[in-house]
């Protein structure tokens, strides 16, 4: 299930928005839902997930204060080309995902290992320790997000730029059928792509 809400729209601060997507797995025993981010209410969970990223050495903890991180996430509520969502599994908040219009996002980034084409959309995923430790939860979470994003015809390809230190996300991308793109820079970022056609082909087999 998904709503008719646009993929991107400015969100009012401190407002809780309705669920935009629901998907059931394991014959209804596990339900994934997505809703637009609600700040600062959701920050308690997100801040803890970021601390886990710091602990794994993915992000430099000494360079980013909590206030800076919270402000950075809050900024994602305002533009018309980016949107953060909170993901829940059986009503428990367990991950955050951001989606960006690649062409517009690329125009404000100084450098990127991926050359964006029309219809490309970039994602960033942040998961909780339970999702990190349980293989199927990560697959269900990301599969649901991709299903929602690709339900919008403007999304032709989804690009995922992953820090080469983050083996968990790289393994997740490979398990779900993302195609790794070979780049020739030294950014330390691996780029994975999913086309609309390849995803729905994968999804049909995954659901069976």
C-alpha positions as CSV (number, residue, x, y, z in Angstrom):
1,X,0.0,0.0,0.0
2,X,1.2,3.5,-0.7
3,X,-0.4,6.9,-0.6
4,X,-0.7,9.6,-3.3
5,X,1.6,11.9,-1.4
6,X,4.4,13.3,-3.7
7,X,7.8,11.7,-3.3
8,X,9.2,15.1,-2.4
9,X,7.5,17.8,-0.5
10,X,8.5,20.3,2.2
11,X,7.5,19.0,5.7
12,X,6.3,21.2,8.5
13,X,8.6,21.1,11.5
14,X,7.3,19.2,14.6
15,X,4.4,17.7,12.6
16,X,3.8,14.0,12.5
17,X,2.8,12.8,9.0
18,X,0.8,9.8,8.2
19,X,2.2,6.5,7.0
20,X,2.8,6.6,3.3
21,X,3.7,2.9,2.6
22,X,2.9,-0.5,4.2
23,X,4.3,-3.9,3.1
24,X,3.8,-7.3,4.8
25,X,6.3,-10.2,4.9
26,X,6.2,-13.7,6.4
27,X,2.5,-14.0,5.8
28,X,1.7,-10.9,7.7
29,X,3.9,-11.7,10.7
30,X,6.2,-8.8,9.9
31,X,5.0,-5.4,8.6
32,X,7.3,-2.6,7.3
33,X,5.8,0.9,7.3
34,X,7.3,4.2,6.1
35,X,6.3,7.7,7.1
36,X,8.0,11.1,6.6
37,X,10.5,12.0,9.3
38,X,9.1,13.8,12.4
39,X,11.6,16.1,14.0
40,X,12.7,16.5,16.7
41,X,10.6,13.6,18.0
42,X,12.5,11.0,15.9
43,X,15.9,12.3,16.8
44,X,16.3,10.1,19.9
45,X,16.3,7.0,17.8
46,X,18.3,8.5,14.9
47,X,21.0,9.9,17.3
48,X,21.5,6.4,18.8
49,X,21.8,4.8,15.4
50,X,24.4,7.4,14.4
51,X,26.4,6.6,17.6
52,X,26.5,3.0,16.4
53,X,27.9,4.2,13.0
54,X,30.6,6.1,15.0
55,X,31.4,3.0,17.0
56,X,32.0,1.0,13.8
57,X,34.3,3.7,12.5
58,X,32.0,4.6,9.5
59,X,31.8,8.3,10.6
60,X,34.4,10.5,12.4
61,X,32.8,11.0,15.8
62,X,35.2,13.8,16.7
63,X,34.2,16.1,13.8
64,X,30.4,16.1,14.2
65,X,28.6,17.4,17.2
66,X,25.1,16.2,18.1
67,X,23.6,19.6,17.5
68,X,25.2,19.7,14.1
69,X,23.9,16.3,13.2
70,X,20.4,17.1,14.4
71,X,20.4,20.3,12.4
72,X,21.6,18.5,9.3
73,X,18.8,16.0,9.5
74,X,16.2,18.7,10.2
75,X,17.3,20.6,7.0
76,X,16.2,17.5,5.1
77,X,12.6,18.4,5.9
78,X,12.6,21.6,3.8
79,X,13.8,21.1,0.2
80,X,11.6,19.9,-2.7
81,X,14.2,17.5,-4.1
82,X,15.0,15.4,-0.9
83,X,12.9,13.5,1.6
84,X,13.8,11.6,4.8
85,X,11.6,8.8,6.0
86,X,11.4,6.8,9.2
87,X,11.0,3.1,8.8
88,X,9.2,0.9,11.3
89,X,9.0,-2.9,11.6
90,X,5.8,-3.9,13.5
91,X,5.5,-0.3,14.7
92,X,9.1,-0.2,16.1
93,X,11.3,2.5,14.6
94,X,14.3,0.7,13.2
95,X,15.7,2.7,10.3
96,X,15.9,6.0,8.5
97,X,16.2,6.4,4.7
98,X,16.7,9.5,2.7
99,X,15.9,9.8,-1.1
100,X,17.2,12.6,-3.3
101,X,16.6,13.7,-6.9
102,X,20.0,12.8,-8.3
103,X,20.2,15.6,-10.8
104,X,19.3,18.3,-8.3
105,X,21.4,16.8,-5.5
106,X,24.4,16.4,-7.9
107,X,24.3,20.1,-8.7
108,X,25.0,21.0,-5.1
109,X,27.7,18.4,-4.5
110,X,31.2,19.4,-5.2
111,X,32.2,15.9,-6.4
112,X,30.5,12.5,-6.6
113,X,31.7,9.1,-7.8
114,X,28.5,8.8,-9.8
115,X,27.5,10.8,-12.8
116,X,23.7,11.4,-12.4
117,X,21.4,11.0,-15.4
118,X,17.8,12.1,-15.7
119,X,15.6,9.9,-13.5
120,X,18.5,8.9,-11.1
121,X,17.7,9.1,-7.4
122,X,20.2,8.8,-4.6
123,X,19.5,7.0,-1.3
124,X,21.1,7.0,2.1
125,X,20.2,4.4,4.7
126,X,20.8,4.4,8.4
127,X,19.7,1.3,10.4
128,X,19.5,0.3,14.0
129,X,21.6,-2.4,15.6
130,X,18.8,-5.0,15.4
131,X,18.5,-4.5,11.7
132,X,22.3,-4.6,11.4
133,X,22.5,-7.9,13.2
134,X,19.5,-9.7,11.6
135,X,20.0,-10.3,7.9
136,X,16.3,-10.6,6.9
137,X,15.3,-7.3,8.6
138,X,17.7,-5.4,6.5
139,X,16.5,-7.0,3.3
140,X,12.8,-6.4,4.2
141,X,13.5,-2.8,5.1
142,X,15.4,-1.9,1.9
143,X,13.2,-3.9,-0.3
144,X,10.2,-2.1,1.0
145,X,11.8,1.3,0.5
146,X,12.8,0.5,-3.1
147,X,9.3,-0.7,-3.8
148,X,7.9,2.6,-2.6
149,X,10.4,4.8,-4.5
150,X,10.0,2.9,-7.8
151,X,6.2,3.3,-7.5
152,X,6.9,6.9,-8.7
153,X,7.4,7.0,-12.5
154,X,10.0,9.7,-12.1
155,X,12.4,7.2,-10.4
156,X,14.2,5.4,-13.2
157,X,17.3,4.3,-11.3
158,X,18.3,4.3,-7.6
159,X,22.0,5.0,-6.8
160,X,23.4,4.0,-3.4
161,X,26.8,5.5,-2.5
162,X,28.4,3.3,0.2
163,X,31.5,4.0,2.2
164,X,33.9,1.1,1.4
165,X,34.4,0.6,5.1
166,X,30.8,-0.3,5.5
167,X,30.8,-4.0,4.6
168,X,27.3,-4.5,6.0
169,X,25.6,-2.2,3.6
170,X,27.8,-3.5,0.7
171,X,26.7,-7.1,1.5
172,X,23.0,-5.9,1.7
173,X,23.3,-4.2,-1.7
174,X,24.7,-7.3,-3.3
175,X,22.1,-9.6,-1.7
176,X,19.3,-7.4,-3.2
177,X,20.7,-7.4,-6.7
178,X,22.2,-3.9,-6.9
179,X,24.8,-3.6,-9.7
180,X,28.2,-2.3,-8.5
181,X,29.6,0.5,-10.7
182,X,33.3,0.6,-11.3
183,X,34.7,4.0,-10.5
184,X,38.2,5.3,-11.0
185,X,38.5,7.9,-8.2
186,X,39.9,7.7,-4.7
187,X,36.9,8.8,-2.7
188,X,36.5,5.6,-0.8
189,X,32.9,5.3,-2.0
190,X,31.4,2.4,-3.8
191,X,28.4,3.1,-6.1
192,X,25.6,0.6,-6.5
193,X,22.7,1.0,-9.0
194,X,19.3,-0.5,-9.3
195,X,17.1,0.1,-12.4
196,X,13.4,0.1,-12.3
197,X,13.2,-3.0,-14.6
198,X,15.8,-5.0,-12.7
199,X,14.2,-4.2,-9.3
200,X,10.7,-5.4,-10.2
201,X,12.2,-8.5,-11.8
202,X,14.0,-9.1,-8.6
203,X,10.9,-8.3,-6.5
204,X,8.8,-10.9,-8.3
205,X,11.3,-13.6,-7.6
206,X,11.9,-12.4,-4.0
207,X,8.1,-12.5,-3.1
208,X,7.9,-16.1,-4.5
